[in-house]
Amino acid sequence: MSTARSTRASAAVDRLKVRSGNAGYSMARTGDGLFFLSEAPGEPPLCAPLELDEFVAFVNKLGPQVARRVSKLDVAFEKQLVKKKPAP
């Protein structure tokens, strides 16, 4: 279980490295199983130790965000959702 947790957290950090262009970001794990992020190994943490889901959400919000690709079908579907009115 802990390997999957670390893999999910490290994947989030890897995505941040790619988005930001900063390959120095480093993730660490406390003895309690909490995660924190720093800009480089040995640097002060950028956040308090967090649970896995909170850590991944924190890392995903950092750095430039990648624009979501939207297809024509997605746009048409969203228009249909707006047009529908609830039945009385």
N, C-alpha and C positions, 0 to 999 in steps of 0.2 A: 504493500500500500504506500509506503513512504517513497518508493522509487517513482510511482506514478505521480505523486504529489510534487516531487522535485522536478520531474520532467515537465509537468504543466507550468510550473513557475519559471523554469529555465527557458521554456519555449516563449513565454511572454517577454522575458528579458531579451532573448534573441531577436524577437520582432521589434522591440524598442531600439536595439542596437542598429538594426537595418533602417528603421524610420528616421532615427536621429543622426545617423552617421557617426555616432560615438561608440566605438568598440570597447571602451573602457568600463562600461556599466558592469557592476558586479553584484551578484545576489549572494546572501548568506543566510544560514538557518541557525536559529538558536537551539539550545538544548531542549526547550519546550516544544519544538516543532514549528515555531513561527518564522516568518521570512522577513528580511529587510533588504533594501537596495541602497547601493552607494555608487558614486560616479566612477570610482576606481577601487581596486582592492586596498584596504587599509584606510580609506577615506571615511569621514563621518557619514552615518546613514542619512538617507534622504527622507526616511519615514520611520515611525516607531515600528517595532516588530508587529507583523500582521498575520492573521489567519490566511490560509491559501486563497480563498475566494476574494477576500479584501485586497490581498497583495496583487493578484492578477488584475483586478479592477484598477488599482492604483497605477500599476505599470502601464496598462493599456491607455490610460488617460495622459500619460507623459509624452512629450515630444510631438512632432507633427503627426497629424492624423491622415490616414489614407482615405481618399474619397471612395465611397461605396459605389460599385458599378451597378447601374440600373438599366435594365433592358426595356425595350418598347412594351413588351408584355407586362412587365412590372408596373409601368406607368399606366397602362390601360386598366389593369386590375385595380390599382389605387383609385382611379377615376370612378370605376364602377362602385367601389365601396362608399365613396362620398355621395354618389347619386342615390343610392338605396335609402329609402325612408322607412322607418319602422311602421309596421301595420298598427292601426288604431285598436 
